[in-house]
């Protein structure tokens, strides 16, 4: 019996050592741990069986198709809404088992949406939901998101109100017609005039100057914009200004400010406007999703990151990550990098692909390997000294026999393997 158990323990140790060796061998491969697929969304389908799961049918530039599976564990790199026609990049585990079907199906670990074709129209829309300048008519559907400026769902009548409308494709008719993705209600009902002009005008330019809020009014600050032709304008931003996205304004940002075109203004230069709606253009950042080692080098050896004081470091659930995210799967968002090999960068944002509460739970999992080693050590010691405790000898053997009977299937499988 003692020899059999010793042999069993030896086999376990060999298997554990082999598994470790394979794991170490795998970790030195210079291949990315994640692949990606980019394409235009042709179809969106929710799963009937799995709650929180949906399928996107994508088609890339070469005409190849793929199904991207979005689950409750998928991390969204930005907050863009996914709709038909959106350009989407899905990142998936390159080592995961996949069914050989066409189009292929990938479970997205992270996804990025680029609604490059999204348009914005800010105006007063009449009772037929036609803009004051007669350029756009809205066909609202059950899929159109309608909210107040604070993001809460709006349930009232949206006609004869100032609206910020986000939409993709539109017809070529006059007025153009569209099924909007999102509508933000900006005002109470108004009585439209009949001059045929838009209620809003806009100015787009780069931010060249930012004036911080004063002590007298903490809710106001100003930005100076410069257009490509050199013209400038100053916009005052207040707590009532609606921002179309969560981008932060900084020097060099490209901003479109929408202001009330019906308000009388003193003709001065540069023009000064109260921003009712502010759209900050999203920069074209680089994205890298991969495993990063103890030196923060990606698995494919193409990128090395240095966490700077301005780098935003978070978990998937948005909670702050403390320390260095070494030996982890990361989403790295960065702008510039060196031309070295690997390229080096100080990222703008790093997302650790796990939730904080899940990581906290992992800390509570017992160290089973240590417990197994302790058990082996104690068992060997008992066998070597069994004659020193005759009063417990029979109880010890009964316990071992009980253990074997309790797990007889596992024991007989092991015994057959040993006999062979």
N, C-alpha and C positions, 0 to 999 in steps of 0.2 A: 504493500500500500504506500509506504513512504517513498519508494522509488517511483511509483506511478505519479504521485503528487509532485515530486521533484521534477520529473520529466514534463509534467503539465506546466509547471511554473517556468521551466526553461523555454518551452514553446511560446508561452505568452511573452516572455522577455524578448525572444527573437523577433516575434511579430511586431512588437512595439518598436524595437530598434529599426526594423526594416521600414515601417511606416514613417518613422522620423527621418530616415535616410532619404526616402522618396520625397518627403515634404521639403527637405533641405535642397535636394536636387532641383525640384520644381521652382523654388524661390529664386534661383540664380539665373533662370531663363530671362532673356532680354526681350520678352514679348509683352505687349500691353495686356492687362487683365480684362480690359473692356474694349469692345468694338462699338461702332455706331452706324446708324442708318439715317440718312436725311432724305426727306421727300415731302411732297405736297399731300395734304389730307384729302382723300377721295371719298371716304366713308367713315362714319363714327357709329359704333354699335355697343350698347351696354350689355353686359353679361346677364343672362337670366338666372344663372346658377350661383355666381359669386358676387356678393354685395360689394360695391366700391370698385369693381373691375370693369374696364371698357376696352374695346378694340379699335385701333385706328388702322385703316388701310392706307398705306403711303405709296406714292409712286415717285421715283427719283428721276434725275435728268436723263438717264439712259433708258427710261421706260420700264425699269425693273420695279416690282412691287414687293411689299412686305407688310405683314400685320404686326403692329406694335401693341403689346399688352400693357395697359396702365393699371396698376393695383394700388391699394391703400398704402403700400410701402414705397411707391415711386416718388422720387424727389423732383419737384418742379423748380428748375433753375431760375425761371422768371415767372412773373404773375400774369403773363399774357393768356387770354382766353383761347382755347382750341376750337376752331370752327372749320367747316369745309373750305378748302383753299389755303389754310394756314400752312406755313412751312415748318416742319417739325424735325428735330434731331433726337433720336432715342439712343441711349447708351445702355448696352446690355453685357452680361457676363460672357466673356469670350470662351470660357471653359465649361459653360453649362451644357448639359445634355439637351439636344434639340431633335425634334421629329423631322425626318427628311420629307418635307412637303413643300409644295409651291402654291402660293407665295410663302416664303419662310415666316416663322412666327417667333418674335423676340419679346421676352419679358423685360420691360424697361426698368433699370435701376434708377436712371435719371432721365429727364426729358426737358428739352428746351424748345420754346415756341417762338417763331419769328413771324409776326403778322406784318410783313413788309408792305402788303397791299391795303392796310387799314387806312381809311380816310376819316377825317373829323369835319363835321359841319356844326357850327354854332350859330343859331338864329332863333327868331320867334316863328313858331309853326302854328298855322291857323286851324280852324275846326276840321278841315280836310287833311290836316297834317302836311301841308305844303309850306315850305319856307317862305319868309317875307319877300325874298328876291326871286321867287318862283323857279328856283334851280333844282330843288330836291323834294320829292314826295316820299313819305314813310309808309311802308306796309308792315305794320307791327304784327308779329306772330307770337305764339306761345313760347318760343325759344328766345325772344328778345328780352334781355335783362333791363329792367326799368328801376332806377334808384334815385334817391335824393342826393344832394351834394355830400352828405355824411355817410353815404354808402348803404343806407337802410332802404329796404324795398318800398317802392312807391306804388300805391294801389288806386290812386285817383285818375281823373281824366287829364291827359297830357296835352290836349288841344289848347290853342291860344296861350301857350306858355313858351318862355325861352328855354331851349333845350341844347344840350351838347350831345351830338349823335355820332356814334362810332359805327362804321359800316365798311364792307368790302366792295363787292361788285355792285354795279348799278346799270340800269338800262340807258340807252342813248336817246331816249325820248326827251321832250321838254314839257314839264320838268322831268329830270331823271328820277327813276323810281328804284327804291332799294328796300331790302329786308334787313334792318339794322341789327347789329350784334348787341349793342348796348345804348341806352338812352339815359342821360342824367338830367333831371329836372332842375332848372336854375332859378325859376321864379314862380310867383303866383300867377293866376290867369290875368291877361292883359287884353285890352281892346286894340286890335291891330290897326295901323293906319293904311292908307291906300297908295303910298307913293312908290311902291314897288322896289324899295331899297332894303338891303339887309339891315337888321338891327345891330349887327356886329361888324367890326373891321378887325384886321389883324396885322401884326408886324412880326417878322421873323428875322432873327439875327443871333450873333454870338455874344455871349456875356463878356463885357470888357471891364465892368466895374460892379461891385456889390457894396451897398450901404447897409450896415447892420441896423436892427431896430434901436430906437432911442429909448432913454429912460422914461420919457413922457408917454410914449406909445409902444409897448412891447410887441404889439401885433402887426406893426408896419415895418417893412423894409423895402428897399428899392434896388432894381438892377438896371444897368445901362446896356442896351443891345446895339450892335452895329451890323447893318445889312451888308451884303456882298458889294453893293455899289457905294458903300461908305456912309450912307445915311444912318443917323442914330435916333434912338428913342429911349425914354426912361419910363419904366413900369413900376408902379407902386403895388406891392403884394400885401394883402390883408388876410385876416382870419376867414373872410368870406370868399377868398379866391379859390376856385376849384382847380386842383391839380389833376391832370389826366392820368398820371402814374406816380410811382414812388421814387422816381429819380431825384437826386439832390442837385440843386443849382450850385455850380462852381464856375470859376473863370474858365472861359472856353466852351462852356455848354452851349448847345444850339437850342434856342427857345423860341416858341411862337406864343405871343401874347394876344389874347382876344379882348377887345374893349367895346364899350357901348358906343355905337356910331351915331346915336341920336342926341348925345349930350353935347351942349355948346362948350367950346374950349377957346381959350385965348391962343392966338397964333404965335407961338414962340418956338425957338429951336434950341435943343432937340425937343420934339413933342413929348408931352407927359400924359400918361394914361393910367387909369385904375384898372388893374388886371382882373377881369371877371373869370377868365379861364386861362390856365397856363399849361402849355404842352412842352415838356422837356424831352428833346430827342435822345433816345437811348444810344450810347456809343456802341460801336462794333467791337465788343470784347472777344478775346480768345478764350476757349473753353478746353480744359483737359480733364478727363475723367480716367483715373487709373489708380493702381496701388502704388504708394510711395513708401520707400524703405526707411531705415533708421537715419539716413542722411538726407531724407526728403527728396530723393531722386525717383522719378517714375519708373515703373517696371520695364518699359521699353527703352529706358536710358535717354529719352529725348528732352526731358525737362527737369530742372532742379529748382526748388522754390526756397525762398528765404522769407520767413514770417517777419514783417515789419510792424512798427507801432501803429500804422494806419490800416493794416490788414484786418478785415472783419473775419473772425474765426468762430464758426457756429456748428451745432449739430443739425441734423435734418429737421428736427422739430422747432428750430429757431433759437433754442437756448444756447447760451455762450459756452464755448469750449475753452478750457484753460490748459496751458502747457503747449507742447509741440505735438502735432498730430502724426507722429512717426508710426511706421508699420500699419498704415490704415488706407482704406479706399477713400479717395477724396475727389470732390469736384473743385477744380481750381479755375478761378475767373481772373484773367490778367489782361493787361494792355500791351506793354512792350516787353521784349526779352532780348538777351544778348545773342550774338551769332555763334557762340561757342557750342561745343558738344560735350555734355548736354547744354541746351540753352538754359539760361538762368533768369529768374524773374522774381520780383517782389509782388505777390498777387494782391489784387484789390479785395478778393473775398475767397475764403476756403470753407467748404462744407464737408464735414466728416459724415460719411454715409452710414450713420446709425443714429438712433434716437438716444437722448441722454438717459431716459428712464430705463431703456433696455440695457445700456452699458452698466448702470447702477445695479441692475439685477444680476448681471454676469459676475459682479464682485462677490455675490452671496453664494455662488455655486461652489460646492465642496471640491477640494482637490482630491479627486478619486485616485489618481496615480499615487499620491503620497499615502492615502489610506490603504491602497493595495500593497504597497511596499511595506508598510507597517504590519499589515496582516501576515505577509509572508515571513517577515522577521519573527513575529510572535509565534507563528505556527512551527517554524524550525526550532525555536527555542523550547517549545513545549515537547516536541518529539525527542529532542536531545536529552530532556530532563524528566521524561514521563515516569520513569521508575522512582523518581524522588518524591512523587506525590501519588501514592497508590490509592488514596481515598477518592481521588478525582479521575483516576485512569479510565474507569468504565463510563463515567459521565462524558468524558472527552470523546471517547470512541462513539458513544451513542449520538452525540451532537454531530460528529462528522457524517455518520450514517444517515441521520435525519436530513442533513444538508444535501447529500447525494440523492436521497429519495425525493426530496422537494424539487430538485432540478434534474430528475432522471433523464429527461429527453436530451438536455445539454450534455449530461454525463455520458450517456451511451453513444452520442455522436462523437464525443471526444475519444471514448474508448475504442470505437471502430477505427478512428483515424490512427490511434496509437498502435493498434494490432496490425494494421496494414503496413 
